[in-house]
Amino acid sequence: MHKHHSALGLAASLRPVQPVTLLRPHAAARAARFFVEKFQGRSMYAVKANPSPDLIQILWDSGITHYDVASIAEVRLVAGILPDAVLCFMHPVKAEEAIAEAYFDHGVRTFSLDSIEELEKIERATKGATDLNLCVRMRVSSDMSKLSLASKFGVEQSEARELLQRTRQVADALGICFHVGSQAMSPSAYVQAMERVRAAIVAAAVTVDIIDVGGGFPSVYPGMEPPALEAYFAAIHQMFESLPISYSAELWCEPGRALCAEYASLLVRVERRRGDELYINDGAYGALFDAAHIGWRFPVKLLREPDSNVRDMAFSFYGPTCDDMDRMAGPFMLPADVGPGDYIEIGMLGAYGCAMRTGFNGFTAGERVIMSDEPMASLYLGEDEDREAVPSNVIKL
Ligand SMILES: *Cc1c(COP(=O)(O)O)cnc(C)c1O
């Protein structure tokens, strides 16, 4: 299959009218191998970060065998692509019908919960199954993360004891899981969360078989440069070794962002300039939801030949829809002479970018192409490289 070697060459030769998604399978494969080789436990992919079938296949081919799914549609999706994958249904509030279908039709045995009601629901839906891995989701702090996940789910420390004891009576394997929030900027986020887990285990005096430290592993964005992932893995493993748990207990993690952020970027065109505002052809209802709604900053690069030699200045973006909210504040640093007709690459959109695209106002995704060049930023560069894992059903330009 033909692969493109540079975003600049692609923009110059094709001058696409619609935004183009640039896919880098080698970057996703490299991230997956990194987790498989260096995290001392089981790494399962959190599908919501990017449910692209191509990506799911790439991760499988690179050694990811377990998938964290949160809806029955995600269960069906992964089961359809990878019949041999192990699916873990890690949403603490599920429809009873979804639990039953997952258990009886798709062989799902691992579920999370954060209340007695959900435990009873799981018991009913699985008709009192005795082969369940049940993970109690604990509430932990999101203080060290860029995106909080601390309010919606998780049992409070004070209620964990009863829930752990009740769940122990139902579960074949009892787990404890948590999520420190997305883009955790320090390994100590996991250490503090695991201290809470320790206290809960001691208070409940139950045998725990699985410690699942969830997602939150960071990627790299402008103004957000995290420590090396090895430092996270080492801190987690050290804490795991010190917990009062079954000698055969397993350590799991659920990376979403860290496995797929580098997988995709976006090629957009400037349609208009008004002062320091650029009107581009993708936005808040496309792949830039996080840039619009939570002020996330992504790396940008002007793709022009010859390159501009004008100094950079700060721009904000407007997306293509007629909605005032379709605005990305940035700041995005680009040469001061950027204008209509210019192409810009917006990097690191593989996680929670492409996944949240809508068709609002008639602005849909353009084509997707495979690139062989490196992502605009990487946590894994210098790791061993394998450029062969290319999905087969991606549209070629
Ligand atoms: C979203 C989510 C993840 C993935 O989080 P990242 O920050 O993308 O790593 C993992 N586990 C659960 C339960 C989630 O909801």
The ligand as an SDF file (V2000), in Angstrom:
LIG
                    3D

 15 15  0  0  0  0  0  0  0  0999 V2000
  -11.3940    6.8620   29.9880 C   0  0  0  0  0  0  0  0  0  0  0  0
  -10.9960    5.6880   30.8030 C   0  0  0  0  0  0  0  0  0  0  0  0
   -9.7090    5.1210   30.6590 C   0  0  0  0  0  0  0  0  0  0  0  0
   -8.6450    5.7200   29.7750 C   0  0  0  0  0  0  0  0  0  0  0  0
   -8.1680    6.8980   30.3080 O   0  0  0  0  0  0  0  0  0  0  0  0
   -6.9000    7.6570   29.6870 P   0  0  0  0  0  0  0  0  0  0  0  0
   -6.7620    8.8700   30.5230 O   0  0  0  0  0  0  0  0  0  0  0  0
   -7.2260    7.9450   28.2750 O   0  0  0  0  0  0  0  0  0  0  0  0
   -5.7360    6.7350   29.8010 O   0  0  0  0  0  0  0  0  0  0  0  0
   -9.4010    4.0020   31.4010 C   0  0  0  0  0  0  0  0  0  0  0  0
  -10.3050    3.4510   32.2410 N   0  0  0  0  0  0  0  0  0  0  0  0
  -11.5400    3.9530   32.4110 C   0  0  0  0  0  0  0  0  0  0  0  0
  -12.4740    3.2770   33.3430 C   0  0  0  0  0  0  0  0  0  0  0  0
  -11.9250    5.0890   31.7050 C   0  0  0  0  0  0  0  0  0  0  0  0
  -13.1470    5.6090   31.8900 O   0  0  0  0  0  0  0  0  0  0  0  0
  1  2  1  0
  2  3  1  0
  2 14  2  0
  3  4  1  0
  3 10  2  0
  4  5  1  0
  5  6  1  0
  6  7  2  0
  6  8  1  0
  6  9  1  0
 10 11  1  0
 11 12  2  0
 12 13  1  0
 12 14  1  0
 14 15  1  0
M  END
$$$$
